[in-house]
């Protein structure tokens, strides 16, 4: 049905099963209509018998996940990847629906009056949806629902400039992004729902082909039916500033009167943000660490990087793409089977495995040893740290390495 390593996303009307769109990742062709109809038919038949069809595994190791939103739109994710995680696919469906709400608003999706018009309107969501389908680059927010951050040595002066720029633009919601990662943001921006912060970061990245943009958007949790204006300006290649505002100022006046006045003196600090080349903080990482993910559970922010090792042999044997894949898989394993702590406002969408159900305590550490790498994760009341290390590292040293790395990161970054 699908070629190896591909994911197909299907969107249909929940009541009639009319296809609205089909998007895919990988080299596979679009699924034939008969297959789409069968997948939707199974779900609709189950619903008519008071049985909710959530997910199933295929004989080849892939997985199919169904979900209906607002009793109006049905989304189906079909993955051919061996061992494809249900947690990831459910997050994908949740992200895609929120992309649709962000662009079109909840009313348009919950009250489908004209299917053909909705099909046309949904085309404006394709670029953003494709960003989530092609995820796996420098961001992991699509999986964690935490904002990917970058710690700049000039964060103090950048924060002051952003606050002043937002006030001049008659807004309390402002954010500075470097390659889609949050460098600094205003206090009100951090009060948005964590998933909204992630969505806006992905949206700015999807619009990066133009220097300035004025987009009407809906906040899926904060304002799903009343639009706001998102003004985005590219300050230097790879660095964007954006604000959420009302009818004023106009895009032209903000670009001509505000952008140069506030940001021209800070060209070098802005360029230094993209000069990290995949790293999310300055400072050396302990030898042997190939990748890390640090999550602040209280603020729903994350530091994520696989560009840490200076070991040329490790670079050759385990390229960055594979490191990202392994770290995402380990994060999913740890958070669905062991760790129960999630960022504020998040709940597990997959149930815990049966084997730890009788434990009287919550696991705080776990590790995995494989041929390609070794992984270790630890959890504190405020943080979660996930490490990807070289396979030659002695297993008994992983706990000490993780503890020291967490202490060093908190000291260096204040995260």
N, C-alpha and C positions, 0 to 999 in steps of 0.2 A: 504494500500500500504506500509506503514511504521509503525513500532512500535513507541509508544510515546517517545518523547525526542531524536529522531534520526535525523541525517542529512546524505544525500547521495550526493556524488559529482560525476558527470558523465562528461567524456571528450570524444568528438567525432570529426572526421574531419568535417569541416564546409560544404564542397561541397557534399560529398557522404554520410555522416552520419555514417561512420564506427566507432564503439566504440574503443577507445584507452585504457581507463582504467575506473574503478569504485572504488571509495574509500568511506568508510562510518564511521560514528561515532555513537556509541550506539550499541544496540544488534540486530538491524534489519539485515535481510539477504539481499544480493545483489538483486537489482530490476531485474525482468525478462526481457529478451530481448524485448518482445512485448511492455512492458511499456516504456523502454528506447526509442524504435523506435517511439512510439506514442508521447512522449514528444519532441523528435527532429523533428518529422513530423509536429507537430503544428507550431513550430518555422519556419521551412523551407517553409511551406505553406503560413504563414504570409509574409515572405520575398518575395515570388513570387508574392504576391498581393500588394507590396509596403507598407506593414504594419509591423512595428517592434514589435515583441513580447518581452517584457522586464520582466514582472513578472505577477503572478496571485496568488490569495488566494484560498485555498481549503475549502470545506465545514466544515472540521474538525478543521479549524483554522491554518493549516499549510500554506506553501508558496512554490512556484516554481519560480526560477529566471534563465533567460537565458542571455548569453552574448557571442558574437563572437569576437575573437581576430585575428588581422592581416588577416581577411577574410580567415583564414586557420583552426583555432581550435575553436570549440564551447564547452563551459562549461555550465553545468546545475547544479544548486543546488536545492535539494528537501529537505524541512524541514517539519517534522511532529509536531514540537513544537508549542503549542498554542500561537498565537500572535508573531510568528517568525518575526523578523525585516528584512525588505528588505535591510536596510542600512548594517546590519551585513552580509547578504548573498552576497550582491554586493562586499563588502570588501573581503569576502572569495574568490570569483571568481577572483578578481584582485590579491590577494595574491598568489593564486594557479598558475595563469599564470606566475607571476613573479618568483615563485619557479622554474617553468619549464625553463624560460629564464636563471635564475641564474645557473642552472646545465648544460643545453644543448646549450644555445645560441639562439639568435633570428632567425638566418638563418635556423637552423634545424626545427624550428616550422613554419616559414612563407613559406618555400618551401618544402612541404612534397612530397618527391619522392618515398619513400618506406614505406608504412604504417606498415608492419610487423617489419621492423627495428626500426621505431619510437616507436612502442609498447615496444620493448625490451629496448630501450634507456630510456624510461620514467620510467622504474622500479627503476632507480637510484634516482628518485625524490620522491618516495613513502614515505620514512621516514620523509623527510622535509614537504611534504604535510600533512602527518598525524599529525605533530606538530601543524599545523594551524587548522586542523579539531578538534583536542583535546584541543584547546586553552581554557583558562579560569582559568589557574593556577596563578602563580605569575606575569604573564605578561599580558598587555592589549594593547601592540603595534600593534597586528594584527587588532584591531578595531580602534585605534586612529591614526595609522601611525606615532606615535611618539616613540622615543627610550625610553624604560624603563630604568630608572637610579637608582643607589644606591649611597647615599652620605656617604662616609667613613670619619671618623675623621682623617685618615692618607692620605687623597687624595693628599696632597701636595707632600709628598715623593714618593707616587706611581706614580704621574704624571711625576716627574723628572726621575724616573727609566724607565718608559715606553718610554719617549722621547729618552733617551739614548739607550735603547734596540732597538727601531725602527731604529735609525740611524746606529747602528752596523749591523742591518739586511738589510741595504741599502734600507730602505723604509721610506716613509713619512706618511704611513697609519698604525696606530697601535691602539689596543683597549684592555682593561682589563675588563673581564666579570666575574661576580659572580652570579651563578645560572641564567645565561642568561641576567642579567641586567648590563648595562654599569656602571663601577666604574669610570674609566678615559679613555680618548681617545686623540689621537693627533689632532692638529688643522685641518689637511687635512682629517682625518676620519670624523670629524663633517661637513666637506664640501660635503660629499656624500649626495645624495638625502635621505631624511628622511626614505622613504620606504626601501631603500637599507640598511640603518643602522639596521632597524628592521629585514630584511631578513637575514642579516649576523648574527645577534644575535640568531635568531631561528636556523640557520644552525649550528652554533657552539654547541648549545644545543643538536641538533639531532646527532652530532658526538661525544658526550661526553663519549662514551664507550671506547675510546682509548686515550692514554696519549699524542700522537703527531700525527698530520695529515698534509698532503700536498694535497690540493684540487684545481683543476683548476675550476675557477668560472668566470661567466660573470656578469657584473653590468647592470641590466635591463635598466637603464637610462644613466649611464655614459659610458658604454662600452659593448653594447649588443652583439657584434659580435667578439670582440677580448678578449681572456681569460686572466685572471690574476691568480697568485698563491696565495692561502690563506694558510699560515702556522699557525697552532694552537698547543699550548702546554698547557697541564694541569699542573699548578704550585702546587696546593694543591687540594684535592677533592672539586669540586664545583667552582673552580676559574681557568679561562683559559686566556691566552694572545694570541692574534693573530695579524698578520701583512699581508698586501697585498704587494707582491713584484714581481720582475721579475725572470729571470732564476737563479739568485744567491740570497742568499746562498742556499745550499742544505739543506734538512730537517735534515740530520745527523749532518752536521757541525753546524747548528744553535742550535740544541739540545745539542750537546756536548760542544760547545765553548761559547755559549751566554747565554743560559737559566740559568745555574747554576751561572755563573759569575755575572749576574745582579740581579737575583731574590732570590738567597739563603739567603742574609742578611735580606730579608723582609718577612720571613715566617710568623711571628706573625701578622703583619698588613694584610697579605693576608688571614690568617685564621679568623681574626676578621670580614672580609667582609661577610663570610658565617655564622658567629656567631650571626647575627642579627635575624635569624630565621623568615624570611618572612617580616620583616620590611625593609623599604627603607631609614631610617634615624634614628639617635639616638635622644634621648630627649623624654620627655613625650608628649602625645597627650591629648587634653582637654577631660575631662570625658564625656561620652555619645557618642563619635564618634566611630562608628564600622568600618568605612572604608573611605578612601579618595583617590581622584585622582587629582593631581595638574599638569597642562600642561603649559609649557612655549611656547607660540605661536611663538615667534621669533626664538627660537633655536630648536623647534620641539622635546623637551625632556619632560619626564613625571616622576612623582613620584606616585607610586601606591601601596597601602597596605590595607589589611583588618585585619591585626594582630596588632591592636592598643589598643583595650579595655582590661582592666584587670578585667572587671566585669565577674565573673564566670557564673552568671545567663544569661547574654547576650551570652556568649560562648555556653551555652547549648541550648538556644532557637533559636539562629541564627548562625549556624556553618559557618566556613570560606567559604565553597563551595557556600552556599546560598548567603552570602554577596557579593561574586564576581559576581554571577549571577545578583543580584539586582543592583549593582553599574554599571555593563555593560549596563543593560537595561535603567537605569536612564540617563547614558551618552548618549545613542542613542536617547532617547526621547528629551533631552535638545538640542542636537546639530542638530537634524533634524527638530524640531518644533519651537525653540526659538532662539538659538545662531547661528549667521551667521559666526562668526570668526572661521577660521580653521588654522592649522599650515601652514607655508609657502609652496607654491607649491601644496596645496590640494584644491580640489573643491568638493562641495557637489554632491553626486551621486543620492540623492533622493531630490525631490522638497519639498519646504516648504509647510506646510498645508495652506489651504485657509483662515482660520479664522484670522491670523495675517497679511494678505496681505495688508490690508488697513491702518495698523498702520503707523504713521509718525515717529516712533522711533524704535530703535532696543532694544529688551529686554536685560537687563543686569543681571537679577536675576530671578530664578524660584524655586519653591518648590513643593514637593509631599508628601502627608500624606497618609499612608496605614496602614493596620493592623500589618504588620511585622516590619515596619520601617518608618522613615521619611527621606526625602532627600532634600538637598538644593544645588543650584549651583549659582555661581556668575562669572561674566566675566569682566575683565579689558582690556585695550588695549594690555597688554602683557601676561596675565595669564587667565586661566580658572580653577576654583576649584569646585569639586563635592564632597559632603559629604553624607555619609550614617550614620544616627544616630538612637539611640534607639527610639521606638515609644512613650515612656513615656516622652520624652523631650518636653516641651511646644513649640508649633509652633511659638509663637511670639519671642522666643529666637534664632531661627535658623539664622536669618540674622546677629545678633551680633556675634554668635558663628562662623559663616563662615568668617566674616571680621577679627575677632581676630586670627582665625586659619591661614588665609592667611598671615597676618602680621607676626605671629610667625614663620611660615615655611620659609618665605623669609629671616627672620633674622637668623634663625638657620642654614639654608642650603645654603644661597646665591643663591638660585635657580631662 
